[in-house]
Amino acid sequence: MQNQLQKPNQWIIPTAVVSAIVVFLTIVVIFFMTMFKVAAEAIKLTDGAQPELILPDDEEAGNLARTTLLNIDTALKTGDFKTFRDTRIASLWKRQFTTEEMAGVLKPLNAQGVDFSGVAGLTAEFDKAHRITEENLLEISGSFPSEPARSFFELGYLRENDSWALIKFYVYAKEEPLAIPEEREIITLTERSLLDFNAALQKQDFQAFHGRLAKSFQTQITPEGLKEAFISLIDAKSDLSPIKALSPAFDGEPVIDDDGVLAVNGSYTTATEKINFELSFFTEAEEWKLFGIGVNIFPVEETTATEETVPPLTDLVQFLREKVVLPDDGDQAQFLKQLQALTELETLLAESNP
């Protein structure tokens, strides 16, 4: 008996779309809650107390950005968020964040495996002009061409003790998407992903399968969560192994969206089932890794031919005999010749089907 699996929870699509969860998502609420207070204090401190600020050139701004990313990288790798908070940010910001709160802002990057060490020695590429706001806040924005993931930054600084001190940041790393793979590679990615998934179904253990996912997918769901999501396939004793001998039918061409996610949709049809799949992949270390998976299985209705599908040849001969009539010109010889041919055909049919 086939199982028709159509429940929405068969489709698992992670919310992450980049290789690092941007710090901005964690800090934006806190930032807007405190920015008015910070700005007011900044104006008070700078009002008549400092000479006119000089906008840094690209080299100085690049050095600031590089130093900030390397300081963040050190804090992530050593777990020493106290030193980062005490010595790397503006005094105004220190009053807004405890060490534990700063750790909470940075740790999501660590969970994503973000590595900013590659910016050392690189030149920053800016996406807009640096500026100093009315609140004396220096803003710089751009990226470093680090590998395998490009390092992006949007940073803000206040002038303190003749130097620029960090007051806000929005940083993340994102790999440049690869070109759409050739069809042969798409087939390989599809088959490998579904067979790995099937192995997890058969063992009822998603630990190994979970380890093969893109890191940004791994952080969205646990092995136990995957098992729970696909429990109906496990209960139905679904088996995808027959696809090894089949070719997939893709629903259109694979596409890469603006976030670098490769979408591959299609199906396999066995003798008894149609296996629909929706897969997404993301590049990590220049390799396509599974980023999302959805599987639904439907029974295939069998169609059997009956004897009435094609009329017997004897019926066809009788039909032709009824159509044979005497021509208007009275050519009886031709008329008799046609009847004789039909009679001989009937005799042959009778001898071959006694």
Backbone torsions as a table, in degrees:
resi	resn	phi	psi	omega
1	MET	NA	129.8	-177.9
2	GLN	-84.8	152.1	178.8
3	ASN	-110.3	127.2	179.5
4	GLN	-95.6	110.9	-173.0
5	LEU	-109.5	109.6	-176.3
6	GLN	-131.0	9.9	-174.6
7	LYS	-66.5	141.3	-179.9
8	PRO	-58.8	-27.7	-176.8
9	ASN	-75.6	4.8	172.5
10	GLN	-78.1	-8.6	-176.4
11	TRP	-107.8	117.9	-178.0
12	ILE	-114.7	111.4	179.4
13	ILE	-126.3	113.8	-177.3
14	PRO	-69.3	153.4	-179.7
15	THR	-79.2	-22.5	-178.7
16	ALA	-74.5	143.0	178.4
17	VAL	-129.2	4.9	175.0
18	VAL	-136.7	164.1	-174.2
19	SER	-73.2	-9.6	176.5
20	ALA	-138.2	136.7	173.4
21	ILE	-77.1	120.0	-173.7
22	VAL	-65.4	140.2	-179.0
23	VAL	-62.0	-26.6	-179.4
24	PHE	-53.2	-38.8	-177.3
25	LEU	-63.3	-28.9	179.6
26	THR	-86.4	-34.9	-170.0
27	ILE	-93.8	-16.6	-170.1
28	VAL	-61.3	-40.3	-179.3
29	VAL	-65.2	-46.9	179.5
30	ILE	-62.3	-40.5	-177.4
31	PHE	-60.8	-49.1	-177.6
32	PHE	-69.1	-26.8	177.5
33	MET	-70.6	-29.8	-174.7
34	THR	-107.5	-12.9	-171.0
35	MET	-63.4	-38.0	-179.8
36	PHE	-63.9	-41.2	178.6
37	LYS	-65.5	-44.7	179.3
38	VAL	-61.3	-45.4	-178.3
39	ALA	-62.5	-41.8	-179.3
40	ALA	-63.7	-42.2	179.4
41	GLU	-68.1	-35.3	179.7
42	ALA	-64.5	-42.7	179.4
43	ILE	-63.8	-40.3	-179.5
44	LYS	-63.3	-41.5	-177.5
45	LEU	-71.0	-33.8	-174.2
46	THR	-93.7	-13.6	-177.2
47	ASP	-67.4	104.6	177.0
48	GLY	75.1	1.5	-176.7
49	ALA	-101.5	-16.5	-176.7
50	GLN	-132.6	151.4	173.9
51	PRO	-70.5	171.2	179.7
52	GLU	-59.9	133.3	-177.6
53	LEU	-74.4	143.5	-179.9
54	ILE	-103.6	126.8	180.0
55	LEU	-67.8	126.7	179.9
56	PRO	-64.2	150.6	173.2
57	ASP	-82.1	179.2	-176.0
58	ASP	-60.5	-37.8	-178.0
59	GLU	-65.3	-46.9	179.8
60	GLU	-66.3	-42.4	179.0
61	ALA	-63.3	-38.7	178.1
62	GLY	-64.9	-38.7	177.3
63	ASN	-64.5	-39.7	176.8
64	LEU	-60.6	-49.2	-178.2
65	ALA	-63.2	-43.6	-178.7
66	ARG	-63.0	-45.3	179.8
67	THR	-62.2	-40.8	-180.0
68	THR	-63.7	-45.4	-179.8
69	LEU	-65.5	-38.7	178.5
70	LEU	-69.0	-35.8	175.7
71	ASN	-64.5	-41.7	176.9
72	ILE	-63.3	-42.8	-179.5
73	ASP	-61.3	-41.8	178.9
74	THR	-63.5	-43.3	178.9
75	ALA	-62.3	-39.9	179.9
76	LEU	-65.3	-42.1	-174.4
77	LYS	-79.0	-32.0	-178.7
78	THR	-94.5	-19.6	-175.4
79	GLY	75.3	10.5	-179.4
80	ASP	-91.5	80.0	-178.5
81	PHE	-81.8	-17.2	179.3
82	LYS	-67.1	-46.0	179.6
83	THR	-62.6	-41.3	178.4
84	PHE	-61.2	-44.4	-177.6
85	ARG	-69.6	-39.5	-174.4
86	ASP	-78.0	-29.3	-171.1
87	THR	-122.9	-8.8	-172.3
88	ARG	-112.0	-5.0	-177.6
89	ILE	-125.0	164.1	-177.8
90	ALA	-65.8	149.5	-178.9
91	SER	-61.5	-33.4	177.6
92	LEU	-61.8	-37.0	-178.2
93	TRP	-75.0	-32.8	179.3
94	LYS	-59.2	-33.8	-179.3
95	ARG	-71.8	-14.3	-179.3
96	GLN	-97.2	-21.5	-174.3
97	PHE	-127.9	132.7	168.3
98	THR	-84.0	168.9	177.0
99	THR	-59.1	-40.8	-178.9
100	GLU	-65.1	-38.7	178.9
101	GLU	-68.4	-39.3	177.2
102	MET	-64.5	-39.3	176.6
103	ALA	-61.3	-39.6	178.9
104	GLY	-64.4	-30.4	178.0
105	VAL	-72.1	-39.4	-172.6
106	LEU	-87.9	-29.1	-172.9
107	LYS	-60.0	-33.2	176.6
108	PRO	-56.8	-33.9	175.9
109	LEU	-64.9	-40.4	179.6
110	ASN	-63.0	-39.7	179.7
111	ALA	-63.4	-27.2	-179.5
112	GLN	-86.5	-3.1	-179.7
113	GLY	73.4	25.1	-179.9
114	VAL	-67.2	136.6	-178.6
115	ASP	-131.5	112.2	179.9
116	PHE	-97.7	4.5	-177.2
117	SER	-62.6	-23.8	-177.9
118	GLY	-68.8	-9.0	-178.8
119	VAL	-78.6	-14.7	-179.7
120	ALA	-57.9	127.9	178.0
121	GLY	82.4	-3.5	-179.1
122	LEU	-95.3	156.6	177.9
123	THR	-96.6	132.5	-179.7
124	ALA	-69.3	145.1	175.1
125	GLU	-115.7	116.3	-173.9
126	PHE	-92.8	141.5	-179.3
127	ASP	-100.3	-5.9	173.7
128	LYS	-159.2	165.3	-176.4
129	ALA	-68.9	143.7	174.2
130	HIS	-66.5	154.7	177.8
131	ARG	-152.7	156.1	173.4
132	ILE	-113.9	121.2	-175.0
133	THR	-77.9	175.5	178.3
134	GLU	-63.5	-22.7	178.9
135	GLU	-90.3	15.2	-179.5
136	ASN	62.7	31.4	178.5
137	LEU	-98.3	120.5	176.3
138	LEU	-82.5	127.0	179.7
139	GLU	-120.0	128.6	176.0
140	ILE	-131.9	147.7	-175.0
141	SER	-148.5	137.3	178.3
142	GLY	168.8	-147.7	-178.2
143	SER	-159.0	165.2	173.0
144	PHE	-114.4	137.7	-179.1
145	PRO	-78.7	53.1	179.4
146	SER	-73.3	161.6	-179.5
147	GLU	-127.4	149.0	-0.3
148	PRO	-78.8	-9.3	-177.9
149	ALA	-114.7	134.9	175.4
150	ARG	-73.0	139.4	-177.5
151	SER	-101.2	120.2	-177.2
152	PHE	-105.7	150.2	180.0
153	PHE	-149.9	146.3	165.0
154	GLU	-134.9	113.5	-169.1
155	LEU	-126.0	150.3	176.6
156	GLY	-130.8	140.0	-176.9
157	TYR	-135.4	148.7	170.0
158	LEU	-113.2	150.1	179.4
159	ARG	-82.4	120.6	178.3
160	GLU	-138.7	127.7	176.1
161	ASN	52.4	47.1	176.4
162	ASP	63.3	24.6	175.5
163	SER	-146.7	163.7	179.9
164	TRP	-89.7	126.3	-178.9
165	ALA	-112.5	134.6	-175.7
166	LEU	-63.9	131.4	178.9
167	ILE	-124.6	-18.0	175.0
168	LYS	-160.0	153.5	176.1
169	PHE	-153.8	151.1	175.7
170	TYR	-141.5	104.2	-173.5
171	VAL	-131.5	148.2	176.4
172	TYR	-165.0	165.7	177.5
173	ALA	-121.7	139.8	-178.1
174	LYS	-145.0	127.0	178.6
175	GLU	-76.3	143.8	174.7
176	GLU	-69.3	128.9	-177.8
177	PRO	-64.8	143.9	175.4
178	LEU	-75.9	165.4	175.3
179	ALA	-68.7	157.9	177.5
180	ILE	-58.9	126.1	-177.4
181	PRO	-64.5	159.9	173.1
182	GLU	-66.1	160.4	-176.5
183	GLU	-57.1	-39.1	-178.8
184	ARG	-61.0	-41.3	179.3
185	GLU	-69.4	-37.3	177.3
186	ILE	-60.1	-44.0	179.4
187	ILE	-62.5	-42.8	179.5
188	THR	-63.3	-45.0	178.0
189	LEU	-59.5	-43.9	-178.2
190	THR	-64.4	-50.9	-177.4
191	GLU	-63.9	-44.6	-178.7
192	ARG	-62.4	-43.3	-178.5
193	SER	-64.1	-44.2	-177.5
194	LEU	-71.8	-34.6	177.9
195	LEU	-72.2	-36.0	173.2
196	ASP	-62.2	-42.8	177.3
197	PHE	-62.4	-41.9	-179.7
198	ASN	-64.6	-37.8	177.8
199	ALA	-60.2	-38.8	177.4
200	ALA	-66.3	-39.3	177.8
201	LEU	-61.5	-45.4	-176.0
202	GLN	-67.4	-37.6	179.9
203	LYS	-83.0	-14.5	-173.2
204	GLN	56.1	37.0	-178.7
205	ASP	-144.2	116.4	-174.1
206	PHE	-102.3	13.7	-177.0
207	GLN	-62.2	-51.8	-178.7
208	ALA	-65.9	-40.7	178.7
209	PHE	-62.3	-42.5	179.1
210	HIS	-59.4	-37.8	-179.1
211	GLY	-68.1	-17.7	180.0
212	ARG	-92.7	-4.9	-178.5
213	LEU	-76.1	161.7	171.1
214	ALA	-59.1	143.7	-177.1
215	LYS	-56.8	-38.7	-178.7
216	SER	-68.7	-19.9	173.8
217	PHE	-83.5	-38.5	-179.4
218	GLN	-58.6	-35.0	-178.2
219	THR	-74.1	-14.0	-177.1
220	GLN	-91.0	-19.9	-176.2
221	ILE	-154.2	143.0	179.0
222	THR	-90.0	166.0	173.6
223	PRO	-56.1	-38.7	179.0
224	GLU	-66.7	-35.8	177.7
225	GLY	-65.3	-38.3	176.7
226	LEU	-63.8	-44.0	179.8
227	LYS	-60.9	-42.7	-179.8
228	GLU	-65.6	-37.8	-178.2
229	ALA	-66.7	-33.0	-176.7
230	PHE	-109.5	25.3	-176.4
231	ILE	-63.2	-31.0	-179.3
232	SER	-67.8	-33.4	175.6
233	LEU	-68.4	-38.2	177.7
234	ILE	-65.1	-46.6	-179.5
235	ASP	-62.6	-31.9	179.9
236	ALA	-82.1	-0.9	-178.4
237	LYS	55.6	41.5	179.6
238	SER	-66.0	143.3	-178.4
239	ASP	-136.4	116.8	-178.4
240	LEU	-95.4	2.8	-174.5
241	SER	-59.7	-28.0	179.1
242	PRO	-60.3	-16.3	-178.3
243	ILE	-66.6	-16.2	-179.9
244	LYS	-59.7	-29.0	-178.6
245	ALA	-99.0	8.1	-174.7
246	LEU	-121.5	164.5	174.0
247	SER	-108.5	139.7	-179.9
248	PRO	-75.6	150.6	171.7
249	ALA	-106.4	111.8	-175.6
250	PHE	-85.9	145.6	176.2
251	ASP	-88.5	82.9	-178.8
252	GLY	80.2	-174.2	-177.9
253	GLU	-81.6	145.6	174.4
254	PRO	-65.8	148.9	-177.9
255	VAL	-133.4	153.0	173.7
256	ILE	-113.6	123.4	-177.0
257	ASP	-83.3	-176.9	-175.6
258	ASP	-64.9	-19.5	179.0
259	ASP	-93.8	6.1	178.3
260	GLY	81.9	15.2	-179.9
261	VAL	-91.4	125.3	178.6
262	LEU	-89.4	122.9	-179.7
263	ALA	-106.7	129.0	179.4
264	VAL	-131.1	116.2	-179.4
265	ASN	-124.3	149.1	178.4
266	GLY	171.3	-153.9	-177.0
267	SER	-159.5	159.5	168.2
268	TYR	-118.4	141.7	177.4
269	THR	-120.7	116.2	176.3
270	THR	-95.2	-172.3	179.8
271	ALA	-66.8	-25.4	-174.1
272	THR	-125.0	-14.0	-173.9
273	GLU	-138.0	153.4	169.4
274	LYS	-114.4	121.4	-176.6
275	ILE	-105.0	105.6	177.7
276	ASN	-88.6	140.8	178.9
277	PHE	-138.5	147.4	170.2
278	GLU	-129.5	116.3	-176.9
279	LEU	-122.2	146.5	171.7
280	SER	-133.2	147.9	-175.9
281	PHE	-132.8	150.7	178.0
282	PHE	-135.7	147.1	-176.9
283	THR	-83.8	132.4	172.4
284	GLU	-137.8	124.6	-177.1
285	ALA	53.6	43.4	176.9
286	GLU	60.0	32.6	177.7
287	GLU	-136.4	139.6	177.8
288	TRP	-75.8	123.2	177.6
289	LYS	-118.2	145.5	-178.6
290	LEU	-63.0	128.4	-173.4
291	PHE	-118.3	-13.4	178.8
292	GLY	-172.2	148.3	-178.3
293	ILE	-147.0	139.7	172.6
294	GLY	-140.1	134.0	-178.5
295	VAL	-136.5	131.4	173.5
296	ASN	-132.9	141.2	-178.1
297	ILE	-123.3	130.7	-179.3
298	PHE	-125.8	145.6	175.4
299	PRO	-71.9	148.1	176.2
300	VAL	-99.8	124.0	179.2
301	GLU	-76.1	127.5	-179.8
302	GLU	-79.0	141.0	175.8
303	THR	-116.4	125.9	-179.2
304	THR	-113.5	135.3	178.0
305	ALA	-78.4	142.9	177.5
306	THR	-110.8	166.8	-179.2
307	GLU	-63.7	-25.6	-178.1
308	GLU	-80.9	-5.6	-177.9
309	THR	-59.4	-44.0	177.5
310	VAL	-118.3	125.1	-178.3
311	PRO	-64.5	146.0	177.7
312	PRO	-58.9	151.4	-178.7
313	LEU	-65.5	-30.2	179.7
314	THR	-64.0	-37.4	176.8
315	ASP	-65.1	-36.2	-179.8
316	LEU	-66.8	-40.3	178.4
317	VAL	-63.7	-42.5	179.5
318	GLN	-62.7	-38.3	178.0
319	PHE	-62.0	-42.9	-179.9
320	LEU	-67.7	-36.6	-179.1
321	ARG	-62.1	-39.3	-179.8
322	GLU	-67.1	-23.1	-179.0
323	LYS	-86.7	-11.8	179.8
324	VAL	-82.3	117.1	179.4
325	VAL	-128.8	161.2	179.3
326	LEU	-66.7	126.0	-180.0
327	PRO	-59.9	156.4	179.2
328	ASP	-63.1	-28.7	-178.1
329	ASP	-82.5	1.7	175.4
330	GLY	74.6	20.2	-178.4
331	ASP	-75.3	86.8	-177.1
332	GLN	-69.1	-29.2	-179.1
333	ALA	-62.3	-44.8	179.2
334	GLN	-66.8	-38.1	179.2
335	PHE	-62.4	-45.8	-179.1
336	LEU	-68.7	-32.7	179.7
337	LYS	-65.3	-39.8	178.9
338	GLN	-67.0	-42.7	178.1
339	LEU	-62.7	-39.4	-179.9
340	GLN	-63.9	-38.7	-179.9
341	ALA	-64.8	-41.0	178.8
342	LEU	-66.3	-38.4	178.9
343	THR	-63.3	-42.6	178.9
344	GLU	-64.2	-37.3	178.7
345	LEU	-65.6	-40.1	178.0
346	GLU	-62.3	-38.9	-179.4
347	THR	-64.9	-43.0	179.5
348	LEU	-62.4	-43.4	179.0
349	LEU	-62.9	-40.4	-179.9
350	ALA	-65.6	-38.0	-180.0
351	GLU	-71.5	-34.0	-178.4
352	SER	-81.8	-20.6	178.4
353	ASN	-127.4	73.9	-176.3
354	PRO	-64.4	NA	NA
